[in-house]
Amino acid sequence: ALPISIKSFLESIRSALKEQVKDRKVFMLVSGGVDSTVAFTLLNDVLGTDRVLGLNIDNGFCRKNEICSIKKLMDKQGYTNLLMQDHSETFLTNVKGVCDPEKKRRIIGKTFIDVANSAIKELNLSEDEWLLGQGTIYPDTIESAGTKNAALIKTHHNRVECVQDLIEKGLVVEPLAQLYKDEVRELGIELGLSEELVWRHPFPGPGLAVRVLCSDGILQEPLQELNSDTVALCKKHNLNVTVLPVRSVGVQGDSRSYEHPALLTGSQDWSVLEKASTHLTNTYKHINRVLALVAPETVPPMRLKESYLTRSRLDVLREADDLVMNFLHEQNLTRVIWQMPTVLLPLTSDGKKECVVLRPVITRDFMTARFAEIPWDNLCILAQEILETGEIDAVFYDVTHKPPGTIEWE
């Protein structure tokens, strides 16, 4: 995709949509995130509200009070063609006991389609009359190997097999598929969406499900030792380094990696942390992320905890994530930091509490990204608030650029 004039894009996509849709209608799953909201608005603008029907599915993986916020925002925009349904129990049941991140994404994607199909039957929507609309943007197609030279990095929920089948049949409408995130925001403004809506932080389709890491509690293979030169180099810069027994998705070249993060403790100098991060990820294939300890000052040895995707763990993350989102708003960082996932790790020192990772990034196109450098004093206050929830052992900060670390951990 190349940089384009949004006004010229709007003219061409209007013609393209009318040509593709013809006299049919479009049914669309609307998460309330930037991409799906802009796509939904564009479809309404081109086809009219009588030919577009949106469905918001509560999958149980939303942020704190997210569903109520989506309803208020959509009401404010004047949409009457958006249905809201709660299917959280179905999703939670389907991912019960699942640890593998790719399997989890695929199950969630398929469940979305199954739920949508049920809604289509209930609403008596005919395949001859209706198409499926999606808010897919260009980086999604790259990471799901949807272009000629892309390898699979992670499967997006809008690229699961059953959706691919519909795409091949010409039954899917994706008006944003050639746009990057900044262009989608610009298009949203052009379409008259509020800045509050357009500048919401990106949120993955599977929601917090891909920010709650799961484990059967068993370390599959011994952690590889770091060589003495690396340890000495870190100590020279007042850093101690350990490899953590969890794994996350990353990028090596054009391909997906699923490896361990390293944890740095000691120095709070961003330049030192960045250099150490680059050294570790370039030197060791089994390390694709590097974390810095924010709080407490020291942490006891961490071990894997048997943990799955449950409502209680999601609620723990919801509270931490809510503190983070409020912090960004209070510090006027919402537009400076483009995305800030908060991730729950199945690591524990006492068998009960777990750890969280803060992942703030700055990017233009989401294909590459740099970790943001939030002032440490402010960061420590936020971390202390998270610890005071009583559910968290430690707060880490992801100091990995993309590549090698993807923005999301799964």
VEXLO-887032 format. One record per residue (C-alpha): residue in three letters; x, y, z. Coordinates in Angstrom, 3 decimals, padded with zeros to 6 digits, m for minus. Each point is the difference from the previous one (the first is absolute). Example, Ala and Ser with C-alpha at 12.3 -4.5 7.8 and 13.67 -1.06 7.14 Angstrom:
// residues 2
("ALA",(012.300,m004.500,007.800));
("SER",(001.370,003.440,m000.660));
//
This chain:
// residues 410
("ALA",(000.000,000.000,000.000));
("LEU",(001.244,003.512,m000.842));
("PRO",(m000.814,003.325,001.688));
("ILE",(m003.148,001.351,m001.577));
("SER",(m002.284,002.993,000.176));
("ILE",(m002.891,m000.937,002.271));
("LYS",(m002.400,002.111,m002.068));
("SER",(001.012,m001.770,m003.205));
("PHE",(m000.199,m003.342,001.805));
("LEU",(m003.509,000.838,001.158));
("GLU",(m001.064,000.730,m003.563));
("SER",(001.472,m003.231,m001.372));
("ILE",(m001.200,m002.243,002.860));
("ARG",(m003.557,001.311,m000.370));
("SER",(m000.019,m001.156,m003.619));
("ALA",(001.730,m003.289,000.873));
("LEU",(m002.468,m000.781,002.806));
("LYS",(m003.013,000.711,m002.173));
("GLU",(001.471,m002.229,m002.712));
("GLN",(000.766,m002.858,002.425));
("VAL",(m003.170,000.135,002.063));
("LYS",(m002.364,000.794,m002.907));
("ASP",(m003.570,m000.329,001.307));
("ARG",(000.930,m002.134,003.013));
("LYS",(000.360,001.011,003.677));
("VAL",(002.896,m000.292,002.452));
("PHE",(000.008,m001.640,003.417));
("MET",(002.968,000.935,002.178));
("LEU",(001.461,m000.919,003.374));
("VAL",(000.826,003.296,001.732));
("SER",(002.373,m000.220,002.961));
("GLY",(m000.067,003.728,000.748));
("GLY",(003.698,000.336,m000.798));
("VAL",(001.311,002.560,m002.476));
("ASP",(000.194,m002.306,m003.042));
("SER",(m003.432,m001.615,000.229));
("THR",(m001.661,003.295,000.948));
("VAL",(001.493,001.858,m002.975));
("ALA",(m000.866,m002.889,m002.343));
("PHE",(m003.576,m000.086,001.358));
("THR",(m000.302,003.771,m000.437));
("LEU",(001.347,m000.158,m003.550));
("LEU",(m002.455,m002.738,m000.953));
("ASN",(m002.873,002.016,001.471));
("ASP",(001.190,003.079,m001.872));
("VAL",(000.196,m001.788,m003.352));
("LEU",(m002.917,m002.432,000.214));
("GLY",(m002.343,001.608,002.529));
("THR",(m001.105,m001.313,003.397));
("ASP",(m002.806,m002.047,m001.536));
("ARG",(002.587,m002.157,m001.847));
("VAL",(002.481,m000.441,002.882));
("LEU",(m000.490,m001.911,003.235));
("GLY",(002.594,m000.083,002.773));
("LEU",(000.316,m002.494,002.843));
("ASN",(002.098,000.600,003.095));
("ILE",(000.841,m003.265,001.738));
("ASP",(001.030,000.060,003.640));
("ASN",(002.568,m002.813,m000.002));
("GLY",(000.979,000.486,003.634));
("PHE",(003.419,001.319,m001.041));
("CYS",(m000.780,003.724,000.036));
("ARG",(001.523,002.676,002.208));
("LYS",(m001.672,001.149,003.198));
("ASN",(m003.415,001.543,m000.799));
("GLU",(000.837,m000.260,m003.721));
("ILE",(m003.426,m001.167,m001.200));
("CYS",(m001.776,002.913,001.690));
("SER",(002.529,002.429,m001.499));
("ILE",(m000.496,m001.402,m003.502));
("LYS",(m003.779,000.341,000.309));
("LYS",(000.289,003.632,001.153));
("LEU",(002.458,000.898,m002.763));
("MET",(m002.145,m001.608,m002.703));
("ASP",(m003.166,001.655,001.323));
("LYS",(001.876,003.313,m000.090));
("GLN",(000.802,m000.600,m003.672));
("GLY",(m003.697,m000.633,m000.639));
("TYR",(000.171,m003.651,m001.101));
("THR",(m003.204,m001.990,000.364));
("ASN",(001.154,m002.978,m002.106));
("LEU",(002.370,m001.510,002.572));
("LEU",(m001.113,m002.999,002.074));
("MET",(001.693,m000.938,003.316));
("GLN",(000.165,m003.648,001.179));
("ASP",(001.759,m001.687,002.941));
("HIS",(001.705,m003.302,m000.916));
("SER",(002.768,000.084,002.607));
("GLU",(m000.827,m003.406,001.499));
("THR",(000.265,m001.672,m003.421));
("PHE",(003.455,001.473,m000.637));
("LEU",(001.322,m000.832,003.460));
("THR",(m001.257,m003.567,m000.299));
("ASN",(001.625,m000.480,m003.404));
("VAL",(003.465,001.133,001.148));
("LYS",(m000.095,m001.884,003.295));
("GLY",(003.328,m001.746,000.653));
("VAL",(001.683,001.386,m003.147));
("CYS",(003.588,001.267,000.343));
("ASP",(001.362,000.251,m003.546));
("PRO",(m000.420,003.600,m001.279));
("GLU",(m000.651,m000.939,m003.627));
("LYS",(m002.594,m002.593,001.011));
("LYS",(m001.621,002.559,002.277));
("ARG",(m000.213,002.578,m002.809));
("ARG",(m001.453,m002.548,m002.412));
("ILE",(m002.633,m001.172,002.500));
("ILE",(m001.039,003.584,000.731));
("GLY",(m000.138,000.816,m003.712));
("LYS",(m002.113,m003.060,m000.758));
("THR",(m002.291,000.745,002.953));
("PHE",(m000.521,003.513,m001.367));
("ILE",(m001.121,m001.501,m003.291));
("ASP",(m002.211,m002.623,001.692));
("VAL",(m001.664,002.698,002.109));
("ALA",(m000.404,002.203,m003.076));
("ASN",(m001.529,m002.902,m001.935));
("SER",(m002.462,m000.586,002.836));
("ALA",(m000.923,003.675,m000.065));
("ILE",(m000.387,m000.135,m003.781));
("LYS",(m002.418,m002.927,000.352));
("GLU",(m001.924,001.742,002.779));
("LEU",(m000.225,003.156,m002.106));
("ASN",(m000.885,m002.040,m003.081));
("LEU",(002.803,001.541,m002.076));
("SER",(000.380,m001.752,m003.352));
("GLU",(003.472,m000.640,m001.490));
("ASP",(m001.401,001.058,m003.367));
("GLU",(m000.933,003.384,001.411));
("TRP",(002.741,000.681,002.599));
("LEU",(003.817,000.275,000.026));
("LEU",(002.340,m000.072,003.017));
("GLY",(001.771,003.295,000.760));
("GLN",(003.319,000.160,001.867));
("GLY",(002.284,002.759,001.281));
("THR",(003.202,m001.710,m001.186));
("ILE",(002.898,002.434,m000.570));
("TYR",(003.215,m000.525,m001.953));
("PRO",(002.305,m001.090,002.902));
("ASP",(m002.552,m002.720,000.903));
("THR",(000.364,m001.575,m003.439));
("ILE",(003.814,000.066,000.271));
("GLU",(000.098,m001.679,003.420));
("SER",(m002.483,m002.656,m001.072));
("ALA",(002.037,m000.820,m003.153));
("GLY",(m002.690,001.618,m002.110));
("THR",(002.383,001.476,m002.547));
("LYS",(002.356,m001.647,m002.459));
("ASN",(003.261,000.340,001.956));
("ALA",(m001.259,m000.207,003.584));
("ALA",(000.613,m002.911,002.352));
("LEU",(m002.436,m000.831,002.796));
("ILE",(000.761,002.036,003.102));
("LYS",(m003.361,m000.341,001.718));
("THR",(m003.494,m000.805,m001.149));
("HIS",(m002.429,002.898,000.206));
("HIS",(m003.569,m000.942,000.872));
("ASN",(m001.139,001.380,m003.357));
("ARG",(002.284,m002.449,m001.821));
("VAL",(m001.107,m003.332,001.451));
("GLU",(m000.729,m002.783,m002.482));
("CYS",(m003.748,000.456,m000.249));
("VAL",(000.455,003.721,m000.727));
("GLN",(002.626,m000.827,m002.628));
("ASP",(m002.585,m002.258,m001.657));
("LEU",(m002.487,002.877,m000.101));
("ILE",(002.676,002.314,m001.418));
("GLU",(000.704,m002.477,m002.811));
("LYS",(m003.723,m000.095,m000.767));
("GLY",(m000.095,003.801,m000.227));
("LEU",(m002.327,000.298,002.998));
("VAL",(002.194,002.276,002.173));
("VAL",(000.239,003.807,m000.162));
("GLU",(003.181,001.559,001.454));
("PRO",(000.014,003.719,m000.860));
("LEU",(003.105,000.822,002.105));
("ALA",(002.244,m002.858,m001.155));
("GLN",(002.490,002.319,m001.738));
("LEU",(000.293,002.548,002.822));
("TYR",(002.370,000.373,002.937));
("LYS",(m001.215,001.065,003.434));
("ASP",(000.808,003.713,m000.385));
("GLU",(m001.902,000.035,m003.305));
("VAL",(m002.974,m001.724,001.654));
("ARG",(m000.078,002.724,002.667));
("GLU",(000.175,002.700,m002.695));
("LEU",(m002.856,m001.680,m001.861));
("GLY",(m002.062,m000.136,003.202));
("ILE",(000.385,003.759,000.471));
("GLU",(m000.890,000.563,m003.670));
("LEU",(m003.183,m002.053,000.565));
("GLY",(m000.961,002.155,002.972));
("LEU",(000.834,m002.343,002.869));
("SER",(000.841,001.578,003.350));
("GLU",(003.660,000.320,000.998));
("GLU",(m000.841,m001.949,003.165));
("LEU",(m000.940,m002.975,m002.159));
("VAL",(002.699,000.319,m002.654));
("TRP",(002.840,000.381,002.517));
("ARG",(m000.905,m002.987,002.126));
("HIS",(003.014,m002.257,000.391));
("PRO",(m000.005,m003.007,m002.353));
("PHE",(m001.433,m003.115,001.604));
("PRO",(000.410,m003.507,m001.453));
("GLY",(m003.063,m001.886,m001.249));
("PRO",(000.480,m002.774,002.583));
("GLY",(000.271,002.738,002.632));
("LEU",(001.610,m000.710,003.361));
("ALA",(000.059,m003.708,m000.890));
("VAL",(003.350,000.550,m001.752));
("ARG",(001.271,002.080,002.919));
("VAL",(m000.652,m002.735,002.562));
("LEU",(002.790,m002.516,m000.533));
("CYS",(m000.837,m003.563,000.969));
("SER",(002.070,m002.958,001.190));
("ASP",(m000.415,m003.584,001.174));
("GLY",(002.673,000.796,002.585));
("ILE",(002.565,m002.315,m001.581));
("LEU",(003.260,001.353,m001.437));
("GLN",(000.310,m001.876,m003.293));
("GLU",(003.797,000.211,m000.170));
("PRO",(002.791,001.345,002.257));
("LEU",(000.770,003.697,m000.410));
("GLN",(003.225,000.602,m001.920));
("GLU",(002.821,001.654,001.925));
("LEU",(001.375,003.382,m001.053));
("ASN",(003.740,000.082,m000.679));
("SER",(002.402,001.638,002.437));
("ASP",(000.783,002.869,m002.394));
("THR",(m003.666,001.051,m000.057));
("VAL",(m000.323,m000.178,003.772));
("ALA",(003.219,002.022,000.434));
("LEU",(m001.144,002.606,m002.564));
("CYS",(m003.283,000.455,001.845));
("LYS",(001.700,000.308,003.389));
("LYS",(002.308,002.661,m001.454));
("HIS",(m003.133,002.099,m000.586));
("ASN",(m001.523,m000.774,003.406));
("LEU",(m002.361,m002.626,m001.398));
("ASN",(m000.832,m003.514,001.056));
("VAL",(m001.622,m002.249,m002.607));
("THR",(m002.093,m003.163,000.275));
("VAL",(m002.084,m001.930,m002.533));
("LEU",(m003.648,m000.439,000.985));
("PRO",(m001.798,m003.360,m000.424));
("VAL",(m002.860,001.398,m002.118));
("ARG",(m000.101,000.355,m003.774));
("SER",(m001.507,002.612,m002.290));
("VAL",(m000.489,000.596,m003.699));
("GLY",(002.590,002.088,m001.816));
("VAL",(001.473,000.601,m003.448));
("GLN",(003.315,m001.251,m001.364));
("GLY",(000.467,001.142,m003.594));
("ASP",(m003.418,m000.450,m001.617));
("SER",(m000.908,m002.987,002.134));
("ARG",(m001.639,m000.678,003.324));
("SER",(002.045,m000.840,003.074));
("TYR",(m001.284,m001.411,003.275));
("GLU",(002.740,000.488,002.564));
("HIS",(000.856,001.274,003.469));
("PRO",(000.339,003.525,001.404));
("ALA",(003.053,001.063,001.977));
("LEU",(m000.437,002.117,003.130));
("LEU",(002.364,002.871,000.823));
("THR",(000.243,001.409,003.522));
("GLY",(002.140,002.876,001.239));
("SER",(000.494,002.975,m002.308));
("GLN",(m002.922,002.259,m000.942));
("ASP",(001.895,001.728,m002.805));
("TRP",(m002.052,m000.391,m003.214));
("SER",(003.081,000.136,m002.209));
("VAL",(001.710,m002.769,001.968));
("LEU",(m003.153,m002.117,000.000));
("GLU",(m000.437,000.430,m003.763));
("LYS",(003.587,m001.044,m000.728));
("ALA",(m000.302,m003.019,002.292));
("SER",(m003.292,m000.966,m001.651));
("THR",(001.514,000.195,m003.485));
("HIS",(003.049,m002.009,001.080));
("LEU",(m002.071,m002.766,001.584));
("THR",(m002.477,m000.411,m002.861));
("ASN",(002.776,000.121,m002.619));
("THR",(002.241,m002.452,001.865));
("TYR",(m002.451,m002.652,001.187));
("LYS",(m002.578,m001.693,m002.216));
("HIS",(m001.939,m001.164,003.051));
("ILE",(m000.594,003.623,001.127));
("ASN",(m002.463,002.135,m001.980));
("ARG",(m000.935,002.555,002.677));
("VAL",(001.703,001.862,002.803));
("LEU",(m001.719,001.385,003.092));
("ALA",(001.054,002.505,002.642));
("LEU",(m001.168,m000.290,003.608));
("VAL",(m002.082,002.973,001.143));
("ALA",(m001.328,m001.185,003.365));
("PRO",(000.706,m001.227,002.606));
("GLU",(003.696,000.858,000.327));
("THR",(000.955,m003.675,000.074));
("VAL",(m001.922,m003.138,m000.892));
("PRO",(000.377,m003.515,001.392));
("PRO",(000.508,m002.903,m002.432));
("MET",(m003.027,m000.451,m002.263));
("ARG",(m001.495,m003.291,m001.126));
("LEU",(m002.675,m000.980,m002.473));
("LYS",(m003.507,m000.247,001.370));
("GLU",(m002.706,m002.212,m001.478));
("SER",(m002.317,002.668,m001.325));
("TYR",(m002.648,000.048,m002.702));
("LEU",(m002.338,002.545,m001.539));
("THR",(m002.629,000.494,002.694));
("ARG",(m002.337,002.809,000.954));
("SER",(001.883,000.552,003.270));
("ARG",(003.376,000.451,m001.745));
("LEU",(m001.619,002.295,m002.568));
("ASP",(m001.405,002.084,002.861));
("VAL",(003.489,000.315,001.529));
("LEU",(001.333,001.274,m003.326));
("ARG",(m003.016,002.270,m000.490));
("GLU",(000.806,001.839,003.245));
("ALA",(003.675,000.435,m000.900));
("ASP",(m000.840,001.051,m003.566));
("ASP",(m002.536,002.549,001.272));
("LEU",(002.674,001.591,002.196));
("VAL",(002.319,000.172,m003.024));
("MET",(m002.602,001.582,m002.296));
("ASN",(m000.896,002.589,002.671));
("PHE",(003.707,000.734,000.458));
("LEU",(000.443,000.708,m003.727));
("HIS",(m002.991,002.343,000.038));
("GLU",(001.166,001.847,003.129));
("GLN",(003.535,000.395,m001.384));
("ASN",(m001.291,001.167,m003.429));
("LEU",(001.804,m002.913,m001.639));
("THR",(m002.895,m001.543,m001.941));
("ARG",(001.172,001.462,m003.312));
("VAL",(003.721,m000.152,000.773));
("ILE",(m000.080,m003.730,000.727));
("TRP",(m001.830,m001.785,m002.785));
("GLN",(m000.753,m003.189,001.881));
("MET",(000.665,m001.306,003.506));
("PRO",(m000.991,m003.614,000.574));
("THR",(000.062,m001.237,003.573));
("VAL",(000.821,m003.703,000.100));
("LEU",(m000.636,m002.528,002.782));
("LEU",(002.721,m002.638,000.370));
("PRO",(m000.433,m003.413,001.680));
("LEU",(003.069,000.650,002.169));
("THR",(m000.172,m000.096,003.769));
("SER",(002.206,000.038,003.051));
("ASP",(m002.651,m001.136,002.489));
("GLY",(m002.300,m002.184,m002.156));
("LYS",(m002.784,002.598,000.098));
("LYS",(000.955,003.402,m001.359));
("GLU",(001.148,000.478,m003.603));
("CYS",(002.026,002.585,m001.943));
("VAL",(m000.941,002.667,m002.520));
("VAL",(001.934,001.541,m002.875));
("LEU",(m000.503,003.543,m001.261));
("ARG",(000.571,000.235,m003.777));
("PRO",(m000.197,003.660,m001.152));
("VAL",(001.044,000.556,m003.614));
("ILE",(000.429,002.851,m002.457));
("THR",(m000.612,m000.739,m003.673));
("ARG",(m001.432,001.403,m003.207));
("ASP",(m001.005,m003.103,m001.909));
("PHE",(000.101,m002.808,002.623));
("MET",(002.343,m001.990,m002.270));
("THR",(002.914,001.209,002.110));
("ALA",(m000.098,001.650,003.417));
("ARG",(002.217,001.367,002.765));
("PHE",(m000.666,m000.411,003.687));
("ALA",(m001.016,003.312,001.599));
("GLU",(002.108,001.588,002.727));
("ILE",(m002.366,001.084,002.761));
("PRO",(001.640,002.007,002.829));
("TRP",(001.001,m002.445,002.724));
("ASP",(m001.430,002.020,002.890));
("ASN",(m003.465,m000.082,m001.579));
("LEU",(000.442,m003.623,m000.980));
("CYS",(000.815,m001.034,003.562));
("ILE",(m003.158,001.690,001.296));
("LEU",(m002.085,m001.938,m002.547));
("ALA",(001.757,m003.271,000.874));
("GLN",(m000.659,000.552,003.705));
("GLU",(m003.713,000.507,m000.708));
("ILE",(m000.028,m003.305,m001.904));
("LEU",(001.748,m001.812,002.871));
("GLU",(m002.570,001.422,002.429));
("THR",(m002.774,m001.952,m001.733));
("GLY",(001.367,m002.934,002.021));
("GLU",(000.076,m002.403,m002.958));
("ILE",(003.364,000.854,m001.563));
("ASP",(003.498,m001.187,000.986));
("ALA",(002.028,002.270,m002.260));
("VAL",(m000.331,002.582,m002.779));
("PHE",(002.325,m000.280,m003.005));
("TYR",(000.559,002.365,m002.943));
("ASP",(000.548,m001.332,m003.516));
("VAL",(003.140,001.640,m001.460));
("THR",(m000.123,m001.852,m003.324));
("HIS",(m000.459,001.698,m003.334));
("LYS",(m002.030,m001.587,m002.816));
("PRO",(001.669,m001.989,m001.423));
("PRO",(000.973,m002.256,001.737));
("GLY",(m002.948,000.261,002.393));
("THR",(m003.524,000.347,m001.361));
("ILE",(m002.125,002.672,001.670));
("GLU",(m002.341,m002.610,001.457));
("TRP",(001.529,m002.896,001.922));
("GLU",(m002.187,m002.588,m001.714));
//
